[in-house]
Amino acid sequence: MLIKKAADIRSSEITPKSLYLRRREFIQASAAALVAAGCGTLAGDDVAAQGGGLTKLQNVKKGSAFNTTEKLNSYDDITSYNNFYEFGTDKGEPKQSSKNFKPRPWTIAVEGEVVKPATYQLEDFIKPYTLEERIYRMRCVEAWSMVIPWVGIPLADVIKHVQPTSRAKFVEFTTLLDPSRMPYQRSRVLDWPYVEGLRLDEAQHPLAILAVGLYGEVLPNQNGAPLRLVVPWKYGFKGIKSIVKMRLLEKQPVNTWQRMAPNEYGFYANVNPNVDHPRWSQAKETRLPGLFRNHPTQMFNGYDQVASLYSGLDLRKNF
Amino acid sequence: MKAIAYLKPVIFAAALIPAAALAYGVSLALVYGDTRHVGADPLDYITDQTGWWALTFLMIALCVTPIRRLTGWNAVIRLRRMLGLFSFFYALLHMLTWLVLLNFFDVDAMVKDVIKRPYITVGMATFLILSALAMTSNRFAVRVLGRKWQTLHRFVYVAAIGGVIHFWWLVKADITEPRRYAVILAVLLAFRVWWAVQKRSAKTRPAVA
C-alpha cells in the first residue's frame, strides 16, 4: 500500500527568519500607510511646481489673506474630475471631450440693470483688474471637496465697473450655448444653457471671484475656460463655467439645478453641514483623493466672514 | 467533459476580474498616490463599481433561464447559482463600502440613512433579499426548504427591481444608464410573465375540453 507523503513546503514559501521576527513592524507599517492614506491627502505640491503646460499668467498678485494653508490638490486631480455636464455627466469625461474646445476668441455680454450695458472681448473684460491667486476650498454638493489654487479677478470690482442701477438686486450668469462646441448640450440632461445667480451683496463679497486661471496658468477647458465663477462658501454647482453673459436683475433668477430639482437644490446653496441633501447627509465630506468620508463639513465651508450676509434668513428654508 | 464544465471555471475567473482590477487600482492609489485607475475620488469609484457589478451580475443571472428555454441548451442552468452568488459578492462589497468607508461604523448615521433616504432603504432591502438567497443557495437548503425554496428564490425578481430603482433614484440628473437597466430588466421579466400566461392557458385548456 502506497502511503502518500505530505507535500513538502517549498523553500520559496518559507518566510526568512529575519522577516518573520519583524512581522509586527510590517503589519504596523502597513496599517500606518492605510491610515495616512485615508486621513490625509495622497498627492499635491506647492503651486509653483505644478501645471498643465498651458499659458502662464503674468502679474498675479499672491498671498491673499483669504488663502487656506491646507494641502493643495494636485493639478491632475483638479483637471481630471469635473462636473461639467456640457462635456459629459461622468466626472472623468470633460477632460477628454473638452480637448478641442477653443475658449478664445470669447465675448462676454453685460446686460440688464446696468448703466453701461456692453459686450466685451475677454481680454478687455479682464484688463482693468489685478489678477489674484486665491487658494480656496471647493465643496461639491455631492459631499467631496478639494483645495484649489485659482487665479481670478474680484467679482466686486467687475460689478463696480459695470455700474448697476439702483434697481439691480441680483446677478445672473449664463454659460455658452453651442452644441457644436459643447457636445453634451445635444442631450437633454439639463435645461441648457446653464444659468446661475447670486444676490448682489453676495456677488460684491470680496471672497467671490471670476476665475481665469488655475495653478498660475490659464484655466483648462474642463474647469470652465476661459472664465468661471468661484464662490467658495457655496456648493460647487454655483460656480458656473464658461460664462458668456452677466445680467443684473431686479428679481431673483432661477438657477439651472433649482429648476431641475427644486426640492434638492436651492438658490442659495450655501455649504451647510446641518441641512442635508434629501438623498444624502452633508455633515461630512471626502477630502479628495481620500478613501473615507470622514472630513467634517464646516458651515459656509469655513468662510465665516459671509455669515452676516444671511442674518435673519432661515437657512433651512433657503437652502 | 461537457462544454459547461470548461465554461464554468472560465466564467468564475472572469467574474473576479472587476474585483481584482478594483483592488489593484485602489492599491496603486493608496501606496503610490497614483489615482490613474480610480480617479480623484477613489471612494466614489469603489461605490460605483461594486454597485454596478452587483446589478450587472444579477441581470446576467436572470438571463440564464431565457437562454436555456430559447436555445434548449439545458446545461447552462449550471451557471445560474454561481452568477447569482457573484451578484451577492459585489453587493456585499458595495454594502461594506457604505458601512466602512462612507460611514465608518457610525450606527446613528447609518440608521438615519436607511430610514430617511428612500434609495438607501430600497438598496438595503435589496441587499437583505440577496443575502437570504445567497445563504439558501446550497444543496442542503434546497432539500430542507423543499417547495418553499422556489417561492423564496422568486424574490430575486423583487431584488432586481429594487436594484434598478436604487440606481435610478441615486443619479443626479443623467438617467441614461439606469434606464438602460430598466429596459433590460423589463425584457427579462416579460419572458417570465409570458411563460406563466402560457402555462396557465395550457393547464386550463384540457379542463374545458
Interface residues (C-beta under 8 A of the other chain):
Chain A: A33 L34 A37 L42 A43 N73 D76 D77 I78 S80 Y81 Y85 T89 K91 G92 E142 W144 M146 S187 V189 L190 M260 A261 D276 P278 R279 W280 S281 A283 T286 L288 P289 G290 L291 F292 R293 N294
Chain B: V26 A29 L30 V31 G33 T35 G39 A40 D41 P42 L43 D44 I46 L101 L102 N103 F104 A109 K112 D113 K116 R117 Y119 W169 L170 K172 A173 D174 T176
